[in-house]
Amino acid sequence: MYLTKEEEKTLEGEYGETLRKAIEILVALGDIYGADSLIPVKSAQIAGVSYKTIGDAGLEWISDLKGKARIPAILNPAGMDMMRWKEMGIEAHFAKKQQDIIAAYENLGIRTKCTCTPYYLEGFDTGYGDHLAWSESSAVCYANSVIGARTNREGGPSALSAALVGKTANYGYHLDEMREPVMSVTVDFEISGSDYGALGYVAGKVIGNRVPIFYLKGQPSGDEMKSLGAALAASGAVALYHIEGVTPDAIRSKYERPDESLMIEKEQILEVYETGKSGESSLDTDIITLGCPHCSPAELESIAGLLAGKKVAKEIWVCTSREVAERYPDLVEGIEKSGAKVVCDTCMVVSPATNNYRCMMVNSGKALAYVPSMCGVASRFASIEECIREAVNDN
C-alpha cells in the first residue's frame, strides 16, 4: 500500500497510540485485500454497540481509546431503548454497562444516535458515489445498492478506526470492477410489501456474498428495497445488489445479464410465510416486532393507520431511530394510543429483552434469519397487515 507522509507518521505513532492502532487496522485490511492506498470517507456507521454482543471486553477496548472522530459517525442499535429501558424489562446491571458503552463512544466524538438506518437522519446525507465506512449489514446493502454509495461491510473496529482516521482502505466495493453483477435473479410474478423480505430471505441463501442483479416485474419502493437488502445480507452475506432499470448503478452501467442465473418461484415466497406455523416446533406468538431495519416515516405512518381505533392484545414493538420518532411525534402518539410500544435506539435482534419471549412474529426477512440464531426465540413471518391483526386478535 502507498501511504502519504502523514499516514506514515500516524502509523509510526507520532499522533498518539489510538490513531496508531486505528491506522494499523486499516493498513492491515488493505494489505490482506490488495488495496493500493487509503481513501477519504464521508461518514462512518459503527457496529459493536450492544452490551449483549460486545460484553466487558468490548467496553474496555473502547474506553481505552483517546481522540476524536474526524468525520460524521454514528452508532448501530444498542441493547435497549436508552430512555425507556425499564419498560423493556432490562436489568439495571445491563443498563449501566450499556450507558457506559455509549459514553465511551461519545468521548471519541461519535454521535450517539443508535440506528441501522443512518440514511434517514438529518445532517448525515449520503449521495451517489460517496465513499463510506459503514458496518451494519442492512445499512451497507442499502447504501451500496439503493443510494449508489460505496462501502465495504466493515467490522466494528475497522469502522471506528475509519471514523478516527477519516479514511479507509481502497478495496472491494470502493472499486468499479468489484461492483459488477455476477449472478441474475429473476422474479416473473408481482410482489409487494413484505414479499421483498421473503425474496431476500430465499435468494440470499443461494447468492451468498456475491453481487446479484434482479429482474422484477414491478418497481419497488425505497422501503421495499431496504427490506430486500436487509434479508439478503442476513440469510446470505450480500453487501450490494442491483435491480435492472431501478437501482442507480444498474441504470448508469446497463449491465449485461450474467451467465449464472436463479429463478425464484412463487411457491418459494409463500413457503416463507408458513415458517414456524406448523410442526412440533410451532408456538403461539407472544410478541410482534416491526422495524428491522428501523422504520421509516412512511412505515410509521402505515402502522399508525393500521392501528387507528384499535387496542393491542399482545406485546408489540415498533422499532425506529430516536430522531425519526422525535420528528414525527403525532405518529408515535397514534401508535402508542393502541398500547403498542415505539422502541428507539435498539431492535429485537440485539436486545436481551427479546429473551423474555418464546415466539416472535416479524415482517422482516432479516429478523426471521437472525432472531432464532442470535436470540434463541422462535420466529414466524407475516405481512405488516397480518402482524397488526395478530396484535389486536383480529383474526
Kinemage of the C-alpha trace (Angstrom):
@kinemage 1
@onewidth
@group {chain A} dominant
@subgroup {mainchain}
@vectorlist {calphas} color= white
{ca met a 1} P 0.000 0.000 0.000
{ca tyr a 2} L 1.075 3.545 -0.723
{ca leu a 3} L 0.894 5.782 2.348
{ca thr a 4} L 1.275 9.546 2.426
{ca lys a 5} L 3.857 11.074 4.752
{ca glu a 6} L 1.101 11.990 7.218
{ca glu a 7} L -0.233 8.432 7.150
{ca glu a 8} L 3.284 7.069 7.728
{ca lys a 9} L 3.708 9.382 10.716
{ca thr a 10} L 0.376 8.210 12.080
{ca leu a 11} L 1.421 4.576 11.671
{ca glu a 12} L 4.690 5.311 13.464
{ca gly a 13} L 2.767 6.690 16.449
{ca glu a 14} L 3.644 10.383 16.110
{ca tyr a 15} L 0.000 11.375 16.674
{ca gly a 16} L -0.704 9.073 19.588
{ca glu a 17} L -1.344 5.430 20.338
{ca thr a 18} L -5.047 5.443 19.465
{ca leu a 19} L -4.502 6.762 15.947
{ca arg a 20} L -1.579 4.371 15.521
{ca lys a 21} L -3.823 1.429 16.406
{ca ala a 22} L -6.579 2.730 14.158
{ca ile a 23} L -4.478 3.180 11.052
{ca glu a 24} L -2.719 -0.127 11.741
{ca ile a 25} L -6.112 -1.878 11.496
{ca leu a 26} L -6.903 -0.114 8.209
{ca val a 27} L -3.474 -0.832 6.697
{ca ala a 28} L -3.673 -4.482 7.721
{ca leu a 29} L -7.062 -4.830 5.995
{ca gly a 30} L -5.687 -3.072 2.945
{ca asp a 31} L -2.721 -5.442 2.777
{ca ile a 32} L -4.980 -8.501 3.112
{ca tyr a 33} L -7.319 -7.374 0.323
{ca gly a 34} L -4.769 -5.796 -2.003
{ca ala a 35} L -5.665 -2.124 -1.549
{ca asp a 36} L -3.371 0.379 -3.236
{ca ser a 37} L -3.948 3.203 -0.733
{ca leu a 38} L -6.199 4.715 1.888
{ca ile a 39} L -9.040 6.923 0.656
{ca pro a 40} L -11.098 9.594 2.459
{ca val a 41} L -14.595 8.572 3.575
{ca lys a 42} L -17.588 10.842 4.101
{ca ser a 43} L -19.071 9.104 7.157
{ca ala a 44} L -18.871 6.057 9.388
{ca gln a 45} L -21.537 3.850 10.960
{ca ile a 46} L -20.164 1.727 13.768
{ca ala a 47} L -21.325 -1.703 14.935
{ca gly a 48} L -20.357 -3.235 18.252
{ca val a 49} L -22.678 -1.163 20.436
{ca ser a 50} L -24.981 -3.523 22.308
{ca tyr a 51} L -23.550 -4.788 25.587
{ca lys a 52} L -25.248 -8.081 24.684
{ca thr a 53} L -22.859 -8.536 21.759
{ca ile a 54} L -19.565 -6.909 22.873
{ca gly a 55} L -19.599 -7.530 26.633
{ca asp a 56} L -16.994 -6.237 29.082
{ca ala a 57} L -14.070 -6.867 26.728
{ca gly a 58} L -15.577 -4.587 24.072
{ca leu a 59} L -16.380 -1.898 26.624
{ca glu a 60} L -12.817 -1.984 27.943
{ca trp a 61} L -11.335 -1.716 24.451
{ca ile a 62} L -13.457 1.307 23.506
{ca ser a 63} L -12.855 3.008 26.864
{ca asp a 64} L -9.068 2.795 26.425
{ca leu a 65} L -9.117 4.767 23.159
{ca lys a 66} L -8.411 8.506 23.010
{ca gly a 67} L -9.071 11.153 20.383
{ca lys a 68} L -11.975 12.406 18.314
{ca ala a 69} L -13.686 11.262 15.125
{ca arg a 70} L -12.631 13.243 12.064
{ca ile a 71} L -15.801 12.584 10.078
{ca pro a 72} L -19.518 12.329 10.933
{ca ala a 73} L -20.006 8.992 12.684
{ca ile a 74} L -22.945 7.309 14.400
{ca leu a 75} L -23.676 4.033 16.148
{ca asn a 76} L -25.528 0.846 15.385
{ca pro a 77} L -28.517 -0.057 17.626
{ca ala a 78} L -27.794 -0.523 21.321
{ca gly a 79} L -29.174 -3.284 23.514
{ca met a 80} L -32.037 -1.182 24.873
{ca asp a 81} L -34.098 1.956 24.494
{ca met a 82} L -31.753 4.389 26.213
{ca met a 83} L -34.640 6.256 27.860
{ca arg a 84} L -37.304 3.578 28.404
{ca trp a 85} L -35.196 0.539 29.192
{ca lys a 86} L -37.147 -0.298 32.345
{ca glu a 87} L -40.329 -0.676 30.271
{ca met a 88} L -38.500 -3.247 28.146
{ca gly a 89} L -37.655 -5.347 31.202
{ca ile a 90} L -33.918 -4.584 31.016
{ca glu a 91} L -31.967 -5.262 34.219
{ca ala a 92} L -30.161 -2.373 35.917
{ca his a 93} L -26.724 -4.043 35.576
{ca phe a 94} L -27.133 -4.346 31.803
{ca ala a 95} L -28.429 -0.775 31.564
{ca lys a 96} L -25.385 0.613 33.403
{ca lys a 97} L -22.978 -1.260 31.132
{ca gln a 98} L -24.884 -0.101 28.049
{ca gln a 99} L -24.765 3.507 29.230
{ca asp a 100} L -21.010 3.167 29.789
{ca ile a 101} L -20.550 1.937 26.207
{ca ile a 102} L -22.470 4.885 24.805
{ca ala a 103} L -20.479 7.303 26.980
{ca ala a 104} L -17.192 5.773 25.776
{ca tyr a 105} L -18.188 6.308 22.157
{ca glu a 106} L -19.356 9.849 22.934
{ca asn a 107} L -15.925 10.622 24.401
{ca leu a 108} L -14.491 9.753 20.975
{ca gly a 109} L -16.708 12.301 19.250
{ca ile a 110} L -19.150 9.719 17.879
{ca arg a 111} L -22.751 10.898 17.577
{ca thr a 112} L -24.658 8.686 19.990
{ca lys a 113} L -27.604 8.096 17.683
{ca cys a 114} L -28.133 4.370 17.598
{ca thr a 115} L -29.726 3.200 14.367
{ca cys a 116} L -29.325 0.777 11.477
{ca thr a 117} L -30.901 3.339 9.107
{ca pro a 118} L -28.493 6.315 9.203
{ca tyr a 119} L -29.720 7.458 5.792
{ca tyr a 120} L -32.920 8.746 7.478
{ca leu a 121} L -31.010 11.127 9.765
{ca glu a 122} L -30.764 14.834 9.085
{ca gly a 123} L -27.206 16.050 8.583
{ca phe a 124} L -25.982 12.568 7.678
{ca asp a 125} L -26.523 12.927 3.951
{ca thr a 126} L -25.193 10.254 1.631
{ca gly a 127} L -25.138 10.503 -2.145
{ca tyr a 128} L -24.214 8.544 -5.227
{ca gly a 129} L -20.511 7.691 -5.387
{ca asp a 130} L -19.727 8.737 -1.808
{ca his a 131} L -17.122 6.575 -0.092
{ca leu a 132} L -18.253 5.411 3.357
{ca ala a 133} L -17.140 3.134 6.188
{ca trp a 134} L -20.383 1.542 7.379
{ca ser a 135} L -20.658 -1.722 9.257
{ca glu a 136} L -24.304 -2.733 9.831
{ca ser a 137} L -25.210 -5.275 7.154
{ca ser a 138} L -28.556 -3.806 6.060
{ca ala a 139} L -27.206 -0.234 6.090
{ca val a 140} L -24.264 -1.323 3.937
{ca cys a 141} L -26.597 -3.049 1.479
{ca tyr a 142} L -28.892 -0.006 1.264
{ca ala a 143} L -26.017 2.444 0.826
{ca asn a 144} L -24.348 0.414 -1.928
{ca ser a 145} L -27.489 -0.669 -3.737
{ca val a 146} L -30.220 1.952 -3.320
{ca ile a 147} L -28.099 5.082 -2.897
{ca gly a 148} L -25.156 4.002 -5.039
{ca ala a 149} L -22.591 4.969 -2.408
{ca arg a 150} L -19.513 2.810 -1.829
{ca thr a 151} L -18.707 0.901 1.321
{ca asn a 152} L -17.441 -2.483 2.339
{ca arg a 153} L -19.140 -4.411 5.121
{ca glu a 154} L -16.849 -3.065 7.830
{ca gly a 155} L -16.395 -4.657 11.207
{ca gly a 156} L -16.968 -2.512 14.284
{ca pro a 157} L -13.231 -1.902 14.931
{ca ser a 158} L -12.471 -1.007 11.308
{ca ala a 159} L -15.455 1.373 11.070
{ca leu a 160} L -14.377 3.064 14.307
{ca ser a 161} L -10.820 3.248 13.002
{ca ala a 162} L -12.086 4.898 9.820
{ca ala a 163} L -14.019 7.425 11.893
{ca leu a 164} L -10.885 8.345 13.860
{ca val a 165} L -8.554 8.473 10.850
{ca gly a 166} L -11.100 9.793 8.328
{ca lys a 167} L -10.087 7.183 5.767
{ca thr a 168} L -10.451 3.536 4.824
{ca ala a 169} L -8.590 1.093 2.605
{ca asn a 170} L -9.380 1.282 -1.116
{ca tyr a 171} L -10.578 -2.224 -1.969
{ca gly a 172} L -13.755 -4.221 -2.516
{ca tyr a 173} L -16.906 -2.233 -3.233
{ca his a 174} L -14.975 1.032 -3.452
{ca leu a 175} L -13.755 -0.225 -6.857
{ca asp a 176} L -15.863 -0.230 -10.045
{ca glu a 177} L -14.808 -3.708 -11.123
{ca met a 178} L -15.942 -5.261 -7.835
{ca arg a 179} L -19.434 -3.816 -8.172
{ca glu a 180} L -20.415 -5.635 -11.361
{ca pro a 181} L -23.129 -8.311 -11.026
{ca val a 182} L -22.071 -11.925 -11.384
{ca met a 183} L -25.495 -13.570 -10.995
{ca ser a 184} L -29.020 -12.800 -12.198
{ca val a 185} L -32.176 -13.378 -10.140
{ca thr a 186} L -35.496 -13.423 -11.995
{ca val a 187} L -38.907 -12.982 -10.371
{ca asp a 188} L -41.603 -13.238 -13.043
{ca phe a 189} L -44.618 -12.572 -10.794
{ca glu a 190} L -45.788 -9.470 -8.933
{ca ile a 191} L -44.561 -8.964 -5.373
{ca ser a 192} L -45.096 -6.170 -2.856
{ca gly a 193} L -44.514 -5.165 0.764
{ca ser a 194} L -43.106 -7.926 2.951
{ca asp a 195} L -42.720 -10.159 -0.112
{ca tyr a 196} L -39.424 -8.372 -0.679
{ca gly a 197} L -38.176 -9.530 2.714
{ca ala a 198} L -39.259 -13.073 1.836
{ca leu a 199} L -37.482 -12.784 -1.527
{ca gly a 200} L -34.249 -11.705 0.156
{ca tyr a 201} L -34.556 -14.486 2.713
{ca val a 202} L -34.853 -17.104 -0.047
{ca ala a 203} L -32.369 -15.656 -2.537
{ca gly a 204} L -29.667 -14.736 -0.022
{ca lys a 205} L -29.124 -18.377 0.892
{ca val a 206} L -28.153 -19.115 -2.724
{ca ile a 207} L -26.319 -15.883 -3.535
{ca gly a 208} L -24.017 -15.909 -0.503
{ca asn a 209} L -21.611 -12.970 -0.714
{ca arg a 210} L -21.810 -12.431 -4.462
{ca val a 211} L -23.290 -9.433 -6.322
{ca pro a 212} L -26.661 -10.205 -7.946
{ca ile a 213} L -28.829 -8.263 -10.368
{ca phe a 214} L -32.598 -8.718 -10.010
{ca tyr a 215} L -35.098 -8.740 -12.862
{ca leu a 216} L -38.505 -7.865 -11.413
{ca lys a 217} L -41.947 -7.215 -12.851
{ca gly a 218} L -42.615 -4.082 -10.804
{ca gln a 219} L -40.656 -1.168 -9.380
{ca pro a 220} L -40.110 -1.454 -5.616
{ca ser a 221} L -40.240 1.471 -3.200
{ca gly a 222} L -37.286 2.525 -1.089
{ca asp a 223} L -38.703 0.686 1.927
{ca glu a 224} L -39.196 -2.470 -0.123
{ca met a 225} L -35.606 -2.309 -1.355
{ca lys a 226} L -34.488 -1.762 2.234
{ca ser a 227} L -36.316 -4.960 3.236
{ca leu a 228} L -34.865 -6.892 0.308
{ca gly a 229} L -31.295 -5.867 1.063
{ca ala a 230} L -31.595 -6.498 4.790
{ca ala a 231} L -32.789 -10.051 4.199
{ca leu a 232} L -30.149 -10.700 1.513
{ca ala a 233} L -27.459 -9.589 3.960
{ca ala a 234} L -28.831 -11.747 6.788
{ca ser a 235} L -29.654 -15.040 5.080
{ca gly a 236} L -26.598 -14.637 2.846
{ca ala a 237} L -23.855 -12.032 3.065
{ca val a 238} L -24.884 -9.707 0.237
{ca ala a 239} L -23.473 -6.183 0.522
{ca leu a 240} L -24.528 -4.942 -2.928
{ca tyr a 241} L -27.327 -5.857 -5.307
{ca his a 242} L -28.729 -4.284 -8.437
{ca ile a 243} L -32.246 -4.141 -9.877
{ca glu a 244} L -32.467 -3.778 -13.634
{ca gly a 245} L -33.786 -0.308 -14.515
{ca val a 246} L -34.193 0.729 -10.857
{ca thr a 247} L -31.007 0.994 -8.796
{ca pro a 248} L -28.538 3.754 -9.769
{ca asp a 249} L -25.589 1.588 -10.800
{ca ala a 250} L -27.835 -0.592 -12.966
{ca ile a 251} L -29.307 2.465 -14.686
{ca arg a 252} L -25.930 4.080 -15.353
{ca ser a 253} L -23.958 0.988 -16.307
{ca lys a 254} L -26.598 -1.006 -18.217
{ca tyr a 255} L -25.117 -4.325 -17.096
{ca glu a 256} L -25.397 -7.367 -19.320
{ca arg a 257} L -27.286 -10.306 -17.849
{ca pro a 258} L -24.758 -12.621 -16.117
{ca asp a 259} L -24.497 -16.237 -17.249
{ca glu a 260} L -25.273 -17.659 -13.804
{ca ser a 261} L -28.956 -17.345 -13.059
{ca leu a 262} L -31.522 -18.042 -10.349
{ca met a 263} L -35.272 -18.254 -10.932
{ca ile a 264} L -37.482 -17.609 -7.900
{ca glu a 265} L -40.846 -19.376 -7.901
{ca lys a 266} L -43.967 -18.020 -6.240
{ca glu a 267} L -44.205 -21.112 -4.051
{ca gln a 268} L -40.816 -20.287 -2.513
{ca ile a 269} L -42.116 -16.907 -1.342
{ca leu a 270} L -45.313 -18.442 0.030
{ca glu a 271} L -43.288 -21.011 1.977
{ca val a 272} L -41.572 -18.230 3.932
{ca tyr a 273} L -44.968 -17.100 5.243
{ca glu a 274} L -45.535 -20.630 6.561
{ca thr a 275} L -42.304 -20.601 8.622
{ca gly a 276} L -42.988 -21.636 12.209
{ca lys a 277} L -46.744 -22.063 11.750
{ca ser a 278} L -46.887 -25.837 11.951
{ca gly a 279} L -44.946 -28.862 13.138
{ca glu a 280} L -43.578 -29.840 16.501
{ca ser a 281} L -41.741 -26.517 16.927
{ca ser a 282} L -44.822 -24.350 16.366
{ca leu a 283} L -45.677 -21.989 19.231
{ca asp a 284} L -48.263 -19.316 19.829
{ca thr a 285} L -46.977 -15.839 19.052
{ca asp a 286} L -46.348 -13.874 22.253
{ca ile a 287} L -44.674 -10.788 20.759
{ca ile a 288} L -44.869 -8.955 17.416
{ca thr a 289} L -41.964 -6.776 16.299
{ca leu a 290} L -41.782 -4.352 13.383
{ca gly a 291} L -38.841 -2.250 12.286
{ca cys a 292} L -35.881 -4.425 11.326
{ca pro a 293} L -34.285 -2.359 9.825
{ca his a 294} L -35.634 0.652 11.745
{ca cys a 295} L -38.926 2.037 10.479
{ca ser a 296} L -39.006 4.943 8.058
{ca pro a 297} L -41.510 7.795 8.484
{ca ala a 298} L -43.663 6.173 5.797
{ca glu a 299} L -43.664 2.854 7.655
{ca leu a 300} L -44.611 4.586 10.926
{ca glu a 301} L -47.475 6.265 9.109
{ca ser a 302} L -48.678 2.927 7.733
{ca ile a 303} L -48.511 1.266 11.153
{ca ala a 304} L -50.335 4.178 12.794
{ca gly a 305} L -53.083 3.889 10.193
{ca leu a 306} L -53.478 0.138 10.709
{ca leu a 307} L -53.686 0.593 14.497
{ca ala a 308} L -56.046 3.575 14.443
{ca gly a 309} L -59.028 2.999 16.732
{ca lys a 310} L -57.725 -0.393 17.905
{ca lys a 311} L -56.217 -1.798 21.094
{ca val a 312} L -53.464 -4.411 21.036
{ca ala a 313} L -53.914 -7.627 22.983
{ca lys a 314} L -50.298 -8.789 22.616
{ca glu a 315} L -46.926 -7.168 23.134
{ca ile a 316} L -45.859 -5.287 20.007
{ca trp a 317} L -42.685 -3.281 19.442
{ca val a 318} L -42.281 -0.778 16.633
{ca cys a 319} L -38.543 -0.091 16.336
{ca thr a 320} L -37.199 3.134 14.871
{ca ser a 321} L -34.449 5.682 15.417
{ca arg a 322} L -34.962 8.252 18.145
{ca glu a 323} L -34.512 11.089 15.661
{ca val a 324} L -37.289 9.803 13.407
{ca ala a 325} L -39.565 9.239 16.421
{ca glu a 326} L -38.948 12.775 17.685
{ca arg a 327} L -39.512 14.228 14.224
{ca tyr a 328} L -42.934 12.572 13.971
{ca pro a 329} L -44.451 12.734 17.478
{ca asp a 330} L -48.039 12.529 16.152
{ca leu a 331} L -47.323 9.170 14.505
{ca val a 332} L -45.682 7.867 17.685
{ca glu a 333} L -48.631 9.039 19.759
{ca gly a 334} L -51.075 7.406 17.344
{ca ile a 335} L -49.232 4.082 17.503
{ca glu a 336} L -48.869 4.095 21.291
{ca lys a 337} L -52.512 5.028 21.806
{ca ser a 338} L -53.239 1.430 20.784
{ca gly a 339} L -50.970 0.045 23.521
{ca ala a 340} L -48.118 -0.735 21.123
{ca lys a 341} L -44.635 0.447 22.118
{ca val a 342} L -42.463 2.607 19.865
{ca val a 343} L -38.975 1.442 20.823
{ca cys a 344} L -35.962 3.604 19.930
{ca asp a 345} L -32.190 3.044 19.860
{ca thr a 346} L -32.447 -0.755 19.711
{ca cys a 347} L -34.097 -3.683 17.954
{ca met a 348} L -35.327 -7.182 18.631
{ca val a 349} L -32.071 -8.771 17.428
{ca val a 350} L -29.565 -7.042 19.748
{ca ser a 351} L -31.659 -6.555 22.902
{ca pro a 352} L -31.686 -9.112 25.732
{ca ala a 353} L -35.323 -8.168 26.336
{ca thr a 354} L -36.159 -10.478 23.439
{ca asn a 355} L -35.174 -13.432 25.612
{ca asn a 356} L -38.338 -12.920 27.673
{ca tyr a 357} L -40.443 -14.319 24.821
{ca arg a 358} L -40.827 -17.708 23.151
{ca cys a 359} L -42.220 -16.926 19.687
{ca met a 360} L -41.967 -13.699 17.723
{ca met a 361} L -43.919 -12.648 14.641
{ca val a 362} L -41.941 -10.413 12.288
{ca asn a 363} L -42.432 -8.771 8.911
{ca ser a 364} L -38.690 -8.761 8.274
{ca gly a 365} L -36.634 -11.362 6.428
{ca lys a 366} L -33.602 -10.152 8.370
{ca ala a 367} L -35.306 -10.732 11.726
{ca leu a 368} L -36.606 -14.093 10.531
{ca ala a 369} L -32.997 -15.129 9.863
{ca tyr a 370} L -31.403 -13.660 12.998
{ca val a 371} L -33.933 -13.998 15.840
{ca pro a 372} L -33.748 -17.812 16.139
{ca ser a 373} L -29.950 -17.970 15.833
{ca met a 374} L -28.979 -14.873 17.835
{ca cys a 375} L -31.798 -14.764 20.394
{ca gly a 376} L -32.939 -18.373 20.679
{ca val a 377} L -36.518 -17.303 20.034
{ca ala a 378} L -38.788 -18.995 17.502
{ca ser a 379} L -39.923 -16.679 14.710
{ca arg a 380} L -42.625 -16.616 12.090
{ca phe a 381} L -43.016 -14.357 9.099
{ca ala a 382} L -46.057 -12.298 8.136
{ca ser a 383} L -47.099 -9.178 6.275
{ca ile a 384} L -47.410 -5.986 8.269
{ca glu a 385} L -51.208 -6.254 7.999
{ca glu a 386} L -51.182 -9.782 9.411
{ca cys a 387} L -48.829 -8.678 12.195
{ca ile a 388} L -51.287 -5.986 13.243
{ca arg a 389} L -54.216 -8.422 13.077
{ca glu a 390} L -52.276 -10.788 15.332
{ca ala a 391} L -51.502 -7.985 17.752
{ca val a 392} L -55.150 -6.977 18.127
{ca asn a 393} L -56.502 -10.546 17.955
{ca asp a 394} L -58.482 -9.652 14.842
{ca asn a 395} L -58.066 -12.983 13.020
